[in-house]
């Protein structure tokens, strides 16, 4: 509750987050938080995962991305203005 910005990372399985992520998010009070989600994946895009996250958290979730390097993380955080 003492954080204003929350990053939620997850693997991507068949284009979407694993079900355990749903369970975790459902138990969190994320109201009033600035939230960004990301995944790690060897071959998927973030399109389907973003839809799942928007349904779970709400449409005000920052655009997510598949991240695989430090440079990817830095660019993404800059792009979503999440410094």
C-alpha positions in Angstrom: 0.0 0.0 0.0 2.9 2.4 0.4 3.9 2.2 -3.3 2.4 4.6 -5.9 3.9 2.7 -8.9 3.7 -1.0 -9.5 5.4 -3.2 -12.1 4.0 -6.6 -12.6 6.1 -9.0 -14.6 5.2 -12.5 -15.8 6.2 -15.2 -18.2 4.1 -15.6 -21.3 2.6 -19.0 -22.0 0.8 -19.4 -25.4 0.5 -15.6 -25.7 -1.0 -14.9 -22.3 0.1 -14.7 -18.6 -0.2 -18.0 -16.6 -3.3 -18.3 -14.5 -1.5 -17.7 -11.2 -1.0 -14.1 -12.2 -4.8 -13.7 -12.3 -5.0 -15.1 -8.8 -2.3 -12.7 -7.5 -3.8 -9.6 -9.1 -7.3 -10.4 -7.9 -6.0 -10.4 -4.3 -4.2 -7.0 -4.6 -5.7 -3.6 -4.0 -4.4 -1.6 -6.9 -6.8 1.3 -6.7 -5.1 4.6 -7.2 -1.8 3.0 -8.3 0.1 3.6 -11.5 0.6 0.2 -13.0 2.7 -1.2 -15.8 3.0 -4.9 -16.8 5.6 -6.7 -18.8 6.6 -10.2 -19.7 9.5 -12.4 -20.6 9.1 -14.6 -23.7 11.1 -16.3 -26.3 8.6 -15.9 -29.1 5.4 -14.2 -28.2 4.3 -10.6 -28.6 2.5 -8.7 -25.8 -0.8 -8.1 -27.6 -2.8 -10.9 -26.0 -1.2 -10.5 -22.6 -2.0 -6.8 -22.6 -5.7 -7.6 -23.2 -5.7 -10.0 -20.3 -4.0 -7.4 -18.0 -6.5 -4.7 -19.1 -9.3 -7.0 -18.2 -7.8 -7.9 -14.8 -6.6 -4.4 -13.8 -8.4 -1.9 -16.0 -7.7 0.0 -19.2 -5.5 2.5 -17.4 -2.6 0.0 -17.3 0.5 1.4 -19.1 1.3 -0.4 -22.4 3.2 -3.5 -21.7 6.0 -5.1 -23.6 8.1 -8.3 -23.9 11.5 -7.5 -22.3 14.6 -9.5 -22.8 17.5 -7.1 -22.0 18.5 -4.2 -19.8 18.2 -1.9 -22.8 14.7 -3.1 -23.5 13.7 -2.3 -19.9 15.3 1.1 -20.1 13.6 2.0 -23.4 10.2 0.7 -22.2 10.3 2.6 -18.9 11.2 5.7 -20.8 8.5 5.2 -23.4 5.8 4.8 -20.8 7.2 7.7 -18.7 7.7 5.3 -15.7 11.0 6.5 -14.3 
